[in-house]
Amino acid sequence: MVAENLGSVRKRILEACVRSGRKPEDVLLVGVTKSFRPEVVREAVSAGLFHVGESYVQELNHKRQEILDDRIRWHFIGHLQSNKVKYLADFVHLIHSVDNARVAEEIQKRGERIGRAIHVLMEVHTTDEATKFGVLPEEAVELAKTISRLSHVSVQGLMTMGPFSDDSNDSRSSFRLLADLRKRIENEGIDRLSMKHLSMGMSHDFEVGIEEGATIVRVGTAIFGQRIAN
């Protein structure tokens, strides 16, 4: 079932790229495996999905220790507290959710300690939903400047979540805001910022994300089915 669903998602990515005049190889699919057992992750890896996203540090570490597959690139996509950084620093491929200087400074400290520049995205709050995290758009440029001074934190772009809605098009304004914000930050000419990635779009709205310029989409339910309640 996972392999079949993965094929369907990849087809939808291709179709969204065709509609928007983009190349499918320019969109990275991250499979979100929160609450799914390690054997389900192994099934996805066997089907060719090597970028895996988790929302909880403890669950990510448990699965990494259970699976032991060097092909997997682990993404942390959940809200990150500074006291959890130490559990990710030595292996995480990309942290999607840096939204304040304190967390960035802790990543810097851990990166210095292990001699590794840790790749991150800045999470931006682009909706009016109080339950979501992220730096406010009007504060994002200053945060980017602050993080750019940290030698072991490498900003690779921006991340956001669209609104909770049954209509995927309701996410379009959030995604356009994120794309515009990336341009504003790029125009600042800040050293050491790559800004190559826009991580936006999940199972219900990833096609809209691609149409609006996403380079990373985070898809769970459409690949793995409904999440198991904790």
MOURJO-V967467 format. One record per backbone hydrogen bond with DSSP energy under -1.0 kcal/mol. CO is the residue of the C=O (numbers start at 1). NH is the residue of the N-H. E is the energy in kcal/mol with one decimal. If there is no record, write none. Layout:
CO:NH:E / CO:NH:E
//
This chain:
1:5:-2.8 / 2:6:-2.8 / 3:7:-2.1 / 4:8:-1.9 / 5:9:-2.5 / 6:10:-2.5 / 7:11:-1.9 / 8:12:-2.1 / 9:13:-2.4 / 10:14:-2.3 / 11:15:-2.4 / 12:16:-2.3 / 13:17:-2.3 / 14:18:-2.4 / 15:19:-2.3 / 16:20:-1.5 / 17:22:-3.0 / 18:21:-1.0 / 23:26:-2.0 / 24:27:-1.7 / 28:217:-2.4 / 30:219:-2.5 / 31:53:-3.0 / 33:36:-2.3 / 37:40:-1.3 / 37:41:-1.3 / 38:42:-2.5 / 39:43:-1.7 / 40:44:-1.9 / 41:45:-2.6 / 42:46:-2.5 / 43:47:-1.0 / 44:49:-2.2 / 45:48:-1.8 / 50:73:-3.3 / 51:31:-2.6 / 52:75:-3.2 / 53:33:-2.0 / 54:77:-2.7 / 56:60:-2.4 / 57:61:-2.5 / 58:62:-2.1 / 59:63:-2.4 / 60:64:-2.6 / 61:65:-2.1 / 62:66:-1.7 / 63:67:-2.7 / 64:68:-1.9 / 69:72:-1.6 / 73:52:-2.2 / 74:93:-2.6 / 74:94:-1.1 / 75:54:-2.2 / 76:96:-3.0 / 81:84:-2.0 / 84:87:-1.5 / 85:88:-2.1 / 85:89:-1.9 / 88:91:-1.9 / 88:92:-2.5 / 94:76:-2.2 / 95:121:-2.7 / 98:123:-2.1 / 100:104:-1.7 / 101:105:-2.7 / 102:106:-1.7 / 103:107:-2.3 / 104:108:-2.3 / 105:109:-2.2 / 106:110:-2.4 / 107:111:-2.9 / 108:112:-2.7 / 109:113:-1.8 / 110:114:-1.7 / 111:115:-1.1 / 111:116:-2.4 / 118:154:-2.6 / 119:95:-2.0 / 120:156:-3.2 / 121:98:-2.1 / 122:159:-2.6 / 123:135:-2.8 / 129:132:-1.5 / 135:125:-2.4 / 136:139:-2.0 / 139:143:-1.8 / 140:144:-2.5 / 141:145:-2.1 / 142:146:-2.2 / 143:147:-2.8 / 144:148:-2.1 / 146:149:-1.1 / 147:150:-2.2 / 150:153:-1.3 / 152:118:-2.6 / 154:120:-2.4 / 155:194:-2.5 / 156:197:-2.6 / 157:122:-2.3 / 158:199:-3.0 / 159:124:-3.0 / 167:170:-2.0 / 168:171:-1.8 / 169:172:-1.2 / 171:175:-2.3 / 172:176:-2.5 / 173:177:-2.1 / 174:178:-2.0 / 175:179:-2.3 / 176:180:-2.5 / 177:181:-2.3 / 178:182:-2.2 / 179:183:-1.6 / 180:184:-2.0 / 181:185:-2.5 / 182:186:-2.7 / 183:187:-2.4 / 186:189:-1.6 / 190:193:-1.0 / 197:158:-2.2 / 198:215:-2.3 / 198:216:-1.9 / 199:160:-2.0 / 201:218:-2.7 / 202:205:-1.1 / 202:206:-2.0 / 205:209:-2.1 / 206:210:-2.3 / 207:211:-2.2 / 208:212:-1.5 / 209:214:-2.9 / 210:213:-1.6 / 215:28:-3.4 / 216:200:-1.9 / 217:30:-2.8 / 219:32:-2.2 / 220:223:-1.6 / 220:224:-3.2 / 221:225:-2.3
//
